Structures are given as structure tokens and as C-alpha cells.
Amino acid sequence: MQNIVIETPRLILRAWRDEDRAPFAAMNADPEVMRYFPAPYTRAESDAMVDRISAMMAERGFGFYAVEEKGGAPFIGFVGLSVPRFAAAFTPCVEIGWRLVRSSWGQGYATEAAQAARDDGFTRLGLNEIVSFTAVPNEPSQRVMQRIGFRHEPSLDFDHPLVEEGNWLRRHVLYRLDRAGWEGLQTG
């Protein structure tokens, strides 16, 4: 697989490096970062996620990219595209997602990187649609989805099958953007 690098004015989205594992594990262990997930990750769970992401990137030519700040932090989180590992009314699909270290919150980095990953999905990958989803209470991520042009599809909101019944995070909202909507963003 070719090594894809996507640059934005302030960020570099790139393949994962071994030195990303420790800061990624620290981010995934932060209860505030993981507030809208069932639990923080152990180091083993975090490393397994890096392995899955790297395998997907090698197999499909896309995935969640490691994100670094130009001239700054060498790792601030991940942003990119993925294929969900569960079945739902909207699968199979490609989703866009992100997770950043707390020190990078509130600076527009998630939006900036997500726009670049979205554009890569519609241009280089030729996708016809990209979805995004999160737990209902995760309003910060929903605002990013809205800022990058995604629209809420209430009829496709769902109970996440990988979150146990009764958990306050089980109910998820689904946002989507199709190619025509993306093209409209480019001209508008």
C-alpha cells in the first residue's frame, strides 16, 4: 500500500508509527477523552486498535490516520475513515471519525482534519456516501459532523450493538453526507 499523507494548513494526517502507541494509549486511558465510550481502553486494547487500523489501511488504502500538529506535537490523536465492525440498517458503509488528546480540543483541529479526510474519501477513494455516528449525549462530535456538512438522519438512529443494553451511551445518532451534498459544499 502506498503511504498516504494528507496535509491541512495546521495538521498532517499520516500512517501510524511505533512511537504513536504510547501517546495513543495515554489518550485512550484518559476518562475525559473517553467520556462518550463505555470505558477507557487498557494499553492492550489501545495497541490492538492500532493493529486493526494499520491492517485496514494496508488492505483498503484508508483508515484512521495518526494526526500530528505541524511544527508542534508529533501525535494529537486520529481522524479518518473506517468500515464499522457491526451490522446496522446503514451498513455496509464507510464512516468518518476522530479522537483527539484533550490539549488539542477547542482549536478546530477535529473539524480541519475531518474535512480533509472527508474530501479524500470523495476524491481519491471515489465514495458515494460517508456516515458518522456517536452516542446521543456526545454533542461536541455532533457539532463537528454538522460543521463538515453532514446531516442528521433521525430515522437511522440506532442502539449500538457493541454497547451493552442499559448503558446510557447505547443510543446513537447517525449523520451522513452523500456525493451530491459534498459537491454542493465545494461550490457553495
C-alpha positions in Angstrom: 0.0 0.0 0.0 1.2 3.5 -0.7 1.9 5.7 2.3 -0.9 8.3 2.1 -0.1 11.7 3.8 -2.8 14.4 3.9 -1.8 17.9 4.9 -4.0 20.7 6.1 -2.9 24.2 7.0 -2.0 23.1 10.5 -2.0 19.3 10.6 -0.5 16.2 9.0 -2.7 13.0 8.7 -0.3 10.1 8.2 0.3 6.4 8.7 0.9 5.2 12.3 4.4 4.9 13.8 5.5 2.7 16.7 6.2 5.9 18.7 2.4 6.8 18.4 1.4 3.8 20.5 2.3 5.3 24.0 0.6 8.7 23.5 -2.4 6.9 21.8 -2.7 4.6 24.9 -2.4 7.6 27.2 -5.2 9.4 25.3 -7.4 6.2 25.4 -6.8 5.9 29.1 -8.0 9.5 29.8 -11.5 9.3 31.3 -12.4 12.7 29.9 -11.4 11.8 26.3 -13.3 8.5 26.7 -16.3 10.1 28.3 -18.7 9.0 25.5 -17.3 5.5 25.3 -18.3 2.6 27.6 -14.8 2.6 29.3 -11.3 3.9 28.8 -9.0 1.4 27.0 -6.2 -0.6 28.5 -2.8 -0.5 26.9 -3.5 -3.9 25.2 -6.9 -2.7 23.9 -5.3 0.5 22.6 -2.4 -1.4 20.9 -4.9 -3.8 19.3 -6.8 -0.8 17.9 -3.6 0.5 16.3 -3.0 -3.0 14.8 -6.6 -3.1 13.4 -6.2 0.4 11.9 -2.9 -0.4 10.3 -4.3 -3.7 8.8 -7.3 -1.8 7.4 -5.0 0.9 5.9 -2.9 -1.8 4.3 -5.9 -3.7 3.0 -8.2 -0.9 1.9 -6.0 2.1 1.3 -7.7 4.1 4.1 -8.3 4.2 7.8 -8.0 6.3 10.8 -4.8 8.4 10.3 -2.5 9.4 13.1 -2.6 13.2 13.3 0.3 15.5 14.2 0.4 19.2 14.6 2.8 20.9 12.1 5.7 22.3 14.0 4.2 21.0 17.2 3.0 17.8 18.9 4.0 14.7 16.9 0.8 13.0 17.9 -2.5 14.6 18.9 -5.0 11.8 18.0 -6.6 10.2 15.0 -9.0 11.2 12.3 -10.1 9.3 9.2 -12.3 6.8 7.6 -13.2 3.3 8.6 -15.6 0.4 8.0 -17.7 -0.4 11.1 -17.3 -3.8 12.6 -21.1 -4.3 13.2 -24.3 -4.7 11.3 -26.9 -2.0 11.3 -29.6 -0.6 8.9 -27.0 1.7 7.3 -24.2 -0.9 6.9 -22.1 -1.8 5.0 -20.7 1.8 4.9 -17.7 3.9 5.4 -17.7 6.1 8.5 -15.6 9.2 9.4 -14.4 9.5 13.0 -12.0 11.3 15.2 -10.5 11.3 18.7 -8.0 14.0 19.9 -6.0 14.5 23.1 -7.6 16.9 25.5 -4.9 19.6 25.0 -5.9 19.8 21.3 -9.6 20.4 22.0 -11.3 23.7 21.1 -8.8 24.6 18.4 -10.8 23.4 15.3 -8.4 20.6 14.7 -11.1 17.9 14.6 -13.0 19.9 12.0 -10.0 20.7 9.9 -8.7 17.1 9.8 -12.2 15.7 9.3 -12.8 17.9 6.3 -9.5 16.7 4.8 -10.4 13.0 5.4 -13.9 13.6 4.1 -12.5 15.2 0.9 -10.1 12.3 0.5 -13.0 9.9 0.7 -14.9 11.6 -2.0 -12.0 12.4 -4.3 -9.2 9.7 -4.1 -11.5 6.9 -2.9 -14.5 7.9 -5.0 -17.0 7.1 -2.3 -20.7 7.9 -2.9 -21.5 8.4 0.8 -19.8 8.7 4.2 -21.6 8.4 7.5 -20.7 9.4 11.1 -22.3 8.3 14.3 -21.9 8.9 18.0 -23.7 8.4 21.3 -26.6 10.8 21.7 -25.0 12.8 24.6 -21.8 13.5 22.5 -22.8 16.9 21.4 -19.2 18.1 20.7 -18.8 15.4 18.0 -22.2 16.1 16.6 -21.2 19.8 16.1 -18.1 18.6 14.2 -20.3 16.5 12.0 -22.5 19.5 11.3 -19.5 21.8 10.6 -18.2 19.3 7.9 -21.6 19.3 6.2 -23.1 16.1 7.5 -26.9 15.9 8.2 -28.6 14.1 11.0 -30.8 11.2 9.8 -33.1 10.5 12.8 -34.8 7.6 11.0 -31.4 5.8 11.2 -30.6 6.5 14.8 -29.8 3.2 16.5 -28.8 1.2 19.5 -25.1 0.4 19.1 -24.8 -3.4 19.1 -21.4 -3.3 20.7 -22.6 -1.3 23.7 -24.4 -3.3 26.3 -28.1 -2.9 26.9 -28.9 -0.4 29.7 -25.7 1.6 29.1 -26.5 5.4 28.8 -24.3 5.5 25.7 -26.1 2.7 23.7 -28.4 5.0 21.7 -26.5 6.6 18.8 -27.3 9.3 16.2 -26.4 8.8 12.6 -25.2 11.6 10.3 -24.5 11.2 6.6 -23.2 13.1 3.6 -23.6 11.9 0.0 -21.6 12.8 -3.0 -24.1 15.4 -4.3 -24.2 17.1 -0.8 -20.4 17.1 -0.8 -20.2 18.6 -4.3 -22.6 21.3 -3.1 -20.3 22.2 -0.3 -17.4 22.6 -2.8 -19.3 25.1 -5.0 -21.1 26.9 -2.1 
